């Protein structure tokens, strides 16, 4: 339920690999959308946007947003 890469291990593509693995698992389980919650004012919001996620709910929880991505067949 949580994706965290130690700060000392960032900038090596590990987070992207973990995210893509989670998306693959979801596809294999016949999910067509993956959603997540992230801090609105965090660098993570822009990172997820670059990975194809869109903001679908703002103000969901204090300082948090919900982002979602449609999982398309490759």
C-alpha positions as CSV (number, residue, x, y, z in Angstrom):
1,X,0.0,0.0,0.0
2,X,3.0,2.3,0.3
3,X,5.8,3.1,-2.2
4,X,8.9,4.5,-0.5
5,X,12.5,4.7,-1.8
6,X,15.1,5.7,0.7
7,X,16.4,9.1,0.0
8,X,19.9,7.8,-0.5
9,X,18.7,5.4,-3.2
10,X,16.7,8.0,-5.2
11,X,17.5,9.1,-8.7
12,X,18.4,5.6,-9.8
13,X,15.0,4.6,-11.3
14,X,14.1,2.3,-8.4
15,X,10.8,4.1,-7.7
16,X,9.8,4.0,-11.4
17,X,10.6,0.2,-11.5
18,X,8.5,-0.3,-8.3
19,X,5.6,1.7,-9.7
20,X,5.6,-0.1,-13.1
21,X,5.7,-3.5,-11.2
22,X,2.6,-2.4,-9.2
23,X,0.9,-1.4,-12.4
24,X,1.7,-4.7,-14.0
25,X,0.4,-6.7,-11.0
26,X,-2.8,-4.6,-11.2
27,X,-3.2,-5.3,-14.9
28,X,-2.7,-9.0,-14.3
29,X,-5.5,-8.9,-11.7
30,X,-7.8,-7.3,-14.4
31,X,-7.7,-3.8,-12.9
32,X,-8.2,-1.0,-15.4
33,X,-7.3,1.9,-13.1
34,X,-4.7,2.6,-10.4
35,X,-5.3,5.4,-7.8
36,X,-3.1,6.8,-5.1
37,X,-3.0,9.5,-2.5
38,X,-0.1,11.9,-2.3
39,X,0.7,15.2,-0.6
40,X,-0.4,18.1,-2.7
41,X,2.7,20.3,-2.1
42,X,5.2,17.5,-2.6
43,X,7.6,16.8,-5.4
44,X,5.9,13.4,-5.7
45,X,2.8,15.0,-7.3
46,X,4.9,16.1,-10.3
47,X,6.7,12.7,-10.4
48,X,3.4,10.8,-10.6
49,X,2.2,13.2,-13.3
50,X,5.3,12.4,-15.4
51,X,4.3,8.7,-15.0
52,X,0.8,9.3,-16.4
53,X,-1.2,10.0,-13.3
54,X,-3.8,12.8,-13.2
55,X,-5.3,14.6,-10.1
56,X,-8.9,13.4,-9.7
57,X,-9.6,14.8,-6.2
58,X,-8.1,17.8,-4.5
59,X,-8.8,18.6,-0.8
60,X,-9.6,15.0,-0.2
61,X,-7.8,15.1,3.1
62,X,-5.9,18.0,4.6
63,X,-3.0,18.6,2.2
64,X,-3.6,15.4,0.2
65,X,-4.8,14.7,-3.3
66,X,-5.9,11.6,-5.1
67,X,-4.3,10.8,-8.5
68,X,-5.3,8.1,-10.9
69,X,-4.1,6.4,-14.1
70,X,-5.9,4.3,-16.6
71,X,-4.0,1.0,-17.1
72,X,-4.0,0.3,-20.8
73,X,-3.1,-3.0,-22.4
74,X,0.4,-3.1,-23.9
